[in-house]
Amino acid sequence: MTYIYYNQRTWNTGTQESQPQIPEETIELWKHVSKKGNWRITELPNGYFQTECKDIGKDAPWKDVTRRETIEGAERAIDSSIDHYKKKLKVLEGPKVVKTFK
């Protein structure tokens, strides 16, 4: 059963066509949000802190992402989001050889 699941859920490294095709716009968004300079924290009137990410583009608006009770919690949420998107970008590199045998 594990082999069947593995066979259906992994990339076939033999051909380019077998890899999932992710739109270039999505990849650019992942690269954009994986940089901390594109994030900010704002304080709301109710005392909560809101994390916001700048949309792609020179004069693009900021989009709210999450709300937290403390500024430390908001920064942790940003760091978690950045880690998440960096992992997504790493997956796009495909499998890497970690050991070979002779």
C-alpha positions as CSV (number, residue, x, y, z in Angstrom):
1,M,0.0,0.0,0.0
2,T,2.8,2.4,0.8
3,Y,4.4,1.8,-2.6
4,I,1.2,2.6,-4.4
5,Y,0.7,5.8,-2.5
6,Y,4.4,6.8,-3.1
7,N,4.1,5.9,-6.8
8,Q,1.0,8.2,-7.1
9,R,2.3,11.1,-5.1
10,T,5.9,11.6,-6.2
11,W,7.4,13.0,-9.4
12,N,8.7,10.8,-12.1
13,T,12.2,12.2,-12.5
14,G,12.6,10.8,-15.9
15,T,10.8,13.5,-17.9
16,Q,10.0,17.1,-17.6
17,E,6.4,16.6,-18.6
18,S,5.7,14.4,-15.6
19,Q,6.5,17.1,-13.1
20,P,3.6,19.3,-11.8
21,Q,3.5,22.5,-13.8
22,I,3.1,25.5,-11.4
23,P,2.3,28.8,-13.1
24,E,5.2,31.3,-13.2
25,E,3.0,33.9,-11.5
26,T,2.6,31.5,-8.5
27,I,6.4,30.9,-8.3
28,E,7.0,34.7,-8.4
29,L,4.5,35.2,-5.6
30,W,6.2,32.5,-3.5
31,K,9.6,34.1,-4.1
32,H,8.1,37.5,-3.2
33,V,6.5,36.4,0.1
34,S,9.6,34.5,1.2
35,K,11.5,37.8,1.7
36,K,10.9,39.4,5.1
37,G,11.3,42.9,3.6
38,N,7.9,42.4,1.9
39,W,6.1,42.1,5.3
40,R,5.1,44.5,7.9
41,I,3.1,44.5,11.2
42,T,0.5,47.1,12.0
43,E,-1.4,47.8,15.3
44,L,-5.1,47.8,15.0
45,P,-7.5,50.0,17.1
46,N,-8.5,47.0,19.2
47,G,-4.9,46.4,20.3
48,Y,-4.2,43.4,18.1
49,F,-1.4,43.3,15.6
50,Q,-2.0,42.5,12.0
51,T,0.6,41.0,9.6
52,E,0.5,42.4,6.1
53,C,2.3,41.4,3.0
54,K,3.0,43.8,0.1
55,D,1.5,42.6,-3.2
56,I,3.8,42.3,-6.2
57,G,4.4,45.6,-8.0
58,K,5.8,49.0,-7.3
59,D,2.7,50.7,-6.1
60,A,0.9,47.5,-5.0
61,P,-1.3,47.6,-1.8
62,W,-0.6,45.7,1.4
63,K,-2.8,42.7,2.0
64,D,-3.7,41.6,5.6
65,V,-2.7,38.0,6.4
66,T,-3.1,37.3,10.1
67,R,-4.0,38.9,13.4
68,R,-2.2,38.2,16.7
69,E,-2.5,39.4,20.2
70,T,1.2,40.3,20.6
71,I,3.8,41.8,18.3
72,E,6.1,38.8,19.1
73,G,3.3,36.5,17.9
74,A,2.8,38.5,14.8
75,E,6.5,38.2,14.0
76,R,6.5,34.5,14.6
77,A,3.6,34.2,12.2
78,I,5.6,36.1,9.5
79,D,8.6,33.9,10.1
80,S,6.4,30.7,9.8
81,S,4.9,32.0,6.6
82,I,8.4,32.7,5.1
83,D,9.6,29.2,6.1
84,H,6.5,27.7,4.5
85,Y,7.1,29.4,1.1
86,K,10.8,28.7,1.2
87,K,9.9,25.0,1.5
88,K,7.6,25.3,-1.4
89,L,10.3,26.8,-3.5
90,K,12.8,24.1,-2.5
91,V,10.3,21.4,-3.7
92,L,10.4,23.0,-7.2
93,E,14.1,22.2,-7.4
94,G,13.1,18.5,-7.5
95,P,14.7,15.6,-5.8
96,K,18.4,15.7,-4.9
97,V,20.8,12.8,-4.6
98,V,21.8,12.2,-1.0
99,K,23.7,9.0,-1.4
100,T,25.0,6.8,-4.2
101,F,26.3,3.2,-4.0
102,K,29.0,1.4,-6.0
